[in-house]
């Protein structure tokens, strides 16, 4: 968790705006709510101020995290399979 007192960067603000766009697409925010929040996001100075614009919205798992999870599970499954094959080959 980022310190709420640290200053936010433009990249941090862009990430929040992108998250708000996803919430509009999911039907959680109206276009008016989105516009109000985006104005506030661009005026926010700290991470704590940015958090106020998404506090009432559920956290969404990013597609990148989901992709990493699948890669990890595939690699783990491959290692288990290789261990079984090598274990059987030594008997």
MARBA-901527 format. One record per residue (C-alpha): residue number from 1; residue in one letter; x, y, z. Coordinates in Angstrom, 3 decimals. Each point is the difference from the previous one (the first is absolute). Layout:
MARBA-901527
<domar><seq>NUM</seq><type>a</type><x>X</x><y>Y</y><z>Z</z></domar>
...
end
This chain:
MARBA-901527
<domar><seq>1</seq><type>x</type><x>0.000</x><y>0.000</y><z>0.000</z></domar>
<domar><seq>2</seq><type>x</type><x>1.340</x><y>3.392</y><z>-0.950</z></domar>
<domar><seq>3</seq><type>x</type><x>0.424</x><y>2.636</y><z>2.722</z></domar>
<domar><seq>4</seq><type>x</type><x>-3.081</x><y>2.258</y><z>-0.317</z></domar>
<domar><seq>5</seq><type>x</type><x>2.116</x><y>3.066</y><z>0.770</z></domar>
<domar><seq>6</seq><type>x</type><x>2.382</x><y>-0.496</y><z>-2.937</z></domar>
<domar><seq>7</seq><type>x</type><x>-0.476</x><y>2.185</y><z>-3.048</z></domar>
<domar><seq>8</seq><type>x</type><x>-1.648</x><y>-1.680</y><z>-2.973</z></domar>
<domar><seq>9</seq><type>x</type><x>1.452</x><y>0.023</y><z>-3.495</z></domar>
<domar><seq>10</seq><type>x</type><x>-1.819</x><y>0.522</y><z>-3.283</z></domar>
<domar><seq>11</seq><type>x</type><x>0.386</x><y>-3.744</y><z>-0.630</z></domar>
<domar><seq>12</seq><type>x</type><x>-1.777</x><y>-0.667</y><z>3.323</z></domar>
<domar><seq>13</seq><type>x</type><x>-2.833</x><y>2.301</y><z>-1.045</z></domar>
<domar><seq>14</seq><type>x</type><x>-0.253</x><y>-1.693</y><z>-3.407</z></domar>
<domar><seq>15</seq><type>x</type><x>-0.299</x><y>-3.410</y><z>1.694</z></domar>
<domar><seq>16</seq><type>x</type><x>-2.905</x><y>1.270</y><z>2.118</z></domar>
<domar><seq>17</seq><type>x</type><x>-1.727</x><y>1.514</y><z>-3.043</z></domar>
<domar><seq>18</seq><type>x</type><x>0.399</x><y>-3.321</y><z>-1.848</z></domar>
<domar><seq>19</seq><type>x</type><x>-1.521</x><y>-1.835</y><z>2.975</z></domar>
<domar><seq>20</seq><type>x</type><x>-2.908</x><y>2.452</y><z>0.032</z></domar>
<domar><seq>21</seq><type>x</type><x>-0.544</x><y>-0.660</y><z>-3.715</z></domar>
<domar><seq>22</seq><type>x</type><x>-0.291</x><y>-3.728</y><z>0.737</z></domar>
<domar><seq>23</seq><type>x</type><x>-2.566</x><y>0.733</y><z>2.713</z></domar>
<domar><seq>24</seq><type>x</type><x>-2.060</x><y>2.090</y><z>-2.425</z></domar>
<domar><seq>25</seq><type>x</type><x>0.109</x><y>-2.865</y><z>-2.495</z></domar>
<domar><seq>26</seq><type>x</type><x>-1.150</x><y>-2.390</y><z>2.751</z></domar>
<domar><seq>27</seq><type>x</type><x>-2.939</x><y>2.281</y><z>0.834</z></domar>
<domar><seq>28</seq><type>x</type><x>1.229</x><y>1.017</y><z>3.454</z></domar>
<domar><seq>29</seq><type>x</type><x>0.342</x><y>3.686</y><z>-0.860</z></domar>
<domar><seq>30</seq><type>x</type><x>-2.079</x><y>2.327</y><z>-2.135</z></domar>
<domar><seq>31</seq><type>x</type><x>1.716</x><y>2.257</y><z>-2.503</z></domar>
<domar><seq>32</seq><type>x</type><x>-0.684</x><y>2.984</y><z>2.284</z></domar>
<domar><seq>33</seq><type>x</type><x>1.585</x><y>-1.772</y><z>2.978</z></domar>
<domar><seq>34</seq><type>x</type><x>2.942</x><y>-0.966</y><z>-2.184</z></domar>
<domar><seq>35</seq><type>x</type><x>0.516</x><y>3.595</y><z>-1.167</z></domar>
<domar><seq>36</seq><type>x</type><x>-0.129</x><y>1.322</y><z>3.576</z></domar>
<domar><seq>37</seq><type>x</type><x>2.466</x><y>-2.588</y><z>1.237</z></domar>
<domar><seq>38</seq><type>x</type><x>2.419</x><y>0.497</y><z>-2.890</z></domar>
<domar><seq>39</seq><type>x</type><x>0.086</x><y>3.742</y><z>0.730</z></domar>
<domar><seq>40</seq><type>x</type><x>0.864</x><y>-0.789</y><z>3.595</z></domar>
<domar><seq>41</seq><type>x</type><x>2.615</x><y>-2.573</y><z>-0.980</z></domar>
<domar><seq>42</seq><type>x</type><x>1.877</x><y>2.509</y><z>-2.157</z></domar>
<domar><seq>43</seq><type>x</type><x>-0.080</x><y>2.512</y><z>2.874</z></domar>
<domar><seq>44</seq><type>x</type><x>1.152</x><y>-2.533</y><z>2.617</z></domar>
<domar><seq>45</seq><type>x</type><x>3.443</x><y>0.538</y><z>1.450</z></domar>
<domar><seq>46</seq><type>x</type><x>0.533</x><y>-3.064</y><z>2.207</z></domar>
<domar><seq>47</seq><type>x</type><x>-0.713</x><y>-3.726</y><z>-0.238</z></domar>
<domar><seq>48</seq><type>x</type><x>-2.492</x><y>0.418</y><z>2.840</z></domar>
<domar><seq>49</seq><type>x</type><x>-1.945</x><y>2.549</y><z>-2.027</z></domar>
<domar><seq>50</seq><type>x</type><x>0.016</x><y>-2.342</y><z>-3.008</z></domar>
<domar><seq>51</seq><type>x</type><x>-1.342</x><y>-2.852</y><z>2.122</z></domar>
<domar><seq>52</seq><type>x</type><x>-3.125</x><y>1.996</y><z>0.888</z></domar>
<domar><seq>53</seq><type>x</type><x>-1.200</x><y>-0.284</y><z>-3.606</z></domar>
<domar><seq>54</seq><type>x</type><x>0.031</x><y>-3.807</y><z>-0.049</z></domar>
<domar><seq>55</seq><type>x</type><x>-0.622</x><y>-0.806</y><z>3.681</z></domar>
<domar><seq>56</seq><type>x</type><x>-3.655</x><y>-0.986</y><z>-0.554</z></domar>
<domar><seq>57</seq><type>x</type><x>0.781</x><y>-2.150</y><z>-3.047</z></domar>
<domar><seq>58</seq><type>x</type><x>1.053</x><y>-3.657</y><z>0.062</z></domar>
<domar><seq>59</seq><type>x</type><x>3.605</x><y>-0.778</y><z>-0.801</z></domar>
<domar><seq>60</seq><type>x</type><x>0.337</x><y>-1.667</y><z>-3.352</z></domar>
<domar><seq>61</seq><type>x</type><x>2.665</x><y>-2.544</y><z>-0.786</z></domar>
<domar><seq>62</seq><type>x</type><x>2.033</x><y>1.298</y><z>-2.890</z></domar>
<domar><seq>63</seq><type>x</type><x>0.275</x><y>-2.166</y><z>-3.124</z></domar>
<domar><seq>64</seq><type>x</type><x>3.780</x><y>0.049</y><z>0.466</z></domar>
<domar><seq>65</seq><type>x</type><x>-0.275</x><y>-1.604</y><z>3.450</z></domar>
<domar><seq>66</seq><type>x</type><x>-2.390</x><y>-2.636</y><z>-1.336</z></domar>
<domar><seq>67</seq><type>x</type><x>2.411</x><y>-0.796</y><z>-2.837</z></domar>
<domar><seq>68</seq><type>x</type><x>2.900</x><y>-0.348</y><z>2.450</z></domar>
<domar><seq>69</seq><type>x</type><x>-2.086</x><y>-2.352</y><z>2.133</z></domar>
<domar><seq>70</seq><type>x</type><x>-0.671</x><y>-2.269</y><z>-3.013</z></domar>
<domar><seq>71</seq><type>x</type><x>3.684</x><y>-0.014</y><z>-0.971</z></domar>
<domar><seq>72</seq><type>x</type><x>0.958</x><y>-0.913</y><z>3.573</z></domar>
<domar><seq>73</seq><type>x</type><x>-2.585</x><y>-2.803</y><z>0.142</z></domar>
<domar><seq>74</seq><type>x</type><x>1.158</x><y>-1.361</y><z>-3.362</z></domar>
<domar><seq>75</seq><type>x</type><x>3.648</x><y>0.051</y><z>1.121</z></domar>
<domar><seq>76</seq><type>x</type><x>-0.859</x><y>-1.683</y><z>3.306</z></domar>
<domar><seq>77</seq><type>x</type><x>-2.019</x><y>-2.675</y><z>-1.811</z></domar>
<domar><seq>78</seq><type>x</type><x>2.869</x><y>-0.612</y><z>-2.405</z></domar>
<domar><seq>79</seq><type>x</type><x>2.447</x><y>-0.421</y><z>2.903</z></domar>
<domar><seq>80</seq><type>x</type><x>-2.307</x><y>-2.491</y><z>1.707</z></domar>
<domar><seq>81</seq><type>x</type><x>-0.389</x><y>-1.949</y><z>-3.241</z></domar>
<domar><seq>82</seq><type>x</type><x>3.770</x><y>-0.057</y><z>-0.552</z></domar>
<domar><seq>83</seq><type>x</type><x>0.569</x><y>-1.180</y><z>3.578</z></domar>
<domar><seq>84</seq><type>x</type><x>-2.432</x><y>-2.873</y><z>-0.539</z></domar>
<domar><seq>85</seq><type>x</type><x>1.596</x><y>-0.971</y><z>-3.341</z></domar>
<domar><seq>86</seq><type>x</type><x>3.530</x><y>0.089</y><z>1.418</z></domar>
<domar><seq>87</seq><type>x</type><x>-1.131</x><y>-1.862</y><z>3.100</z></domar>
<domar><seq>88</seq><type>x</type><x>-1.520</x><y>-2.771</y><z>-2.101</z></domar>
<domar><seq>89</seq><type>x</type><x>3.048</x><y>-0.124</y><z>-2.290</z></domar>
<domar><seq>90</seq><type>x</type><x>2.316</x><y>-0.728</y><z>2.939</z></domar>
<domar><seq>91</seq><type>x</type><x>-2.004</x><y>-3.032</y><z>1.137</z></domar>
end
